[in-house]
């Protein structure tokens, strides 16, 4: 999903349009709907807690928690910027 966000951001910056952008937009739309539908929480957090995560969440990165707790905000902002830039390029 991080790669999809970066593809969308890249497309917004350089004006790319192609199958990778379409796939990234589709996957990010599904992820966003699932995230919003789960009360703005990661749908996998319940599974992590159920199967023994100490803090009730799990991250698939090796970064320290002080960075990973901002994942949704950072990638959400990058995704929004990419979509807005791509829309602006489509209009002009």
C-alpha positions in Angstrom: 0.0 0.0 0.0 3.0 2.3 0.6 4.1 1.6 -3.0 0.6 2.5 -4.2 0.7 5.8 -2.4 4.0 6.6 -3.9 2.8 5.7 -7.4 -0.1 8.1 -7.0 2.1 10.8 -5.6 4.5 10.3 -8.5 1.7 10.4 -11.0 0.5 13.6 -9.6 3.9 15.2 -9.8 4.9 14.1 -13.3 1.5 13.6 -14.9 1.8 9.8 -15.3 -1.3 7.9 -16.3 -1.3 4.2 -16.9 -2.1 0.7 -15.6 0.0 1.1 -12.4 -1.8 4.2 -11.5 -5.2 2.6 -12.1 -4.2 -0.4 -9.9 -2.9 1.9 -7.2 -6.0 4.0 -7.2 -8.3 0.9 -7.0 -6.3 -0.7 -4.1 -6.1 2.6 -2.2 -9.8 3.1 -2.6 -10.6 -0.3 -1.2 -8.1 0.3 1.7 -9.7 3.7 2.5 -13.2 2.4 2.5 -12.1 -0.4 4.9 -10.3 2.0 7.1 -13.2 4.4 7.3 -15.7 1.6 7.7 -13.7 0.3 10.7 -14.0 3.6 12.6 -10.7 5.1 11.3 -8.7 2.2 12.8 -6.8 -0.5 11.1 -9.0 -3.5 10.5 -6.2 -5.8 11.3 -5.7 -4.3 14.8 -8.5 -6.6 16.2 -6.7 -9.6 14.9 -3.4 -8.5 16.3 -4.9 -8.0 19.7 -6.8 -11.3 19.5 -3.6 -13.2 18.7 -1.4 -11.7 21.3 -0.1 -8.3 20.3 1.1 -6.7 23.5 -0.2 -3.2 22.6 -3.2 -4.1 20.5 -1.6 -3.4 17.2 1.0 -4.7 14.9 3.2 -3.0 12.3 5.0 -4.7 9.5 8.0 -2.3 9.6 11.2 -2.4 11.6 11.0 1.3 12.4 10.7 2.5 16.0 7.1 3.1 17.4 7.6 6.8 17.5 7.7 6.8 13.7 5.1 4.1 13.0 2.4 5.6 15.1 2.1 8.4 12.5 1.9 6.1 9.5 -1.8 6.8 8.7 -1.3 10.6 8.9 1.8 10.7 6.8 0.6 8.3 4.1 -2.9 9.8 4.2 -1.4 13.2 3.5 0.8 11.9 0.7 -2.1 10.1 -0.8 -4.3 13.2 -0.7 -1.5 15.4 -2.2 -1.0 12.9 -5.0 -4.7 12.6 -5.8 -5.1 16.4 -5.8 -2.1 16.9 -8.0 -3.3 14.3 -10.5 -6.8 15.8 -10.6 -5.2 19.2 -11.3 -3.2 17.8 -14.1 -6.3 16.1 -15.6 -8.1 19.5 -15.6 -5.4 21.4 -17.3 
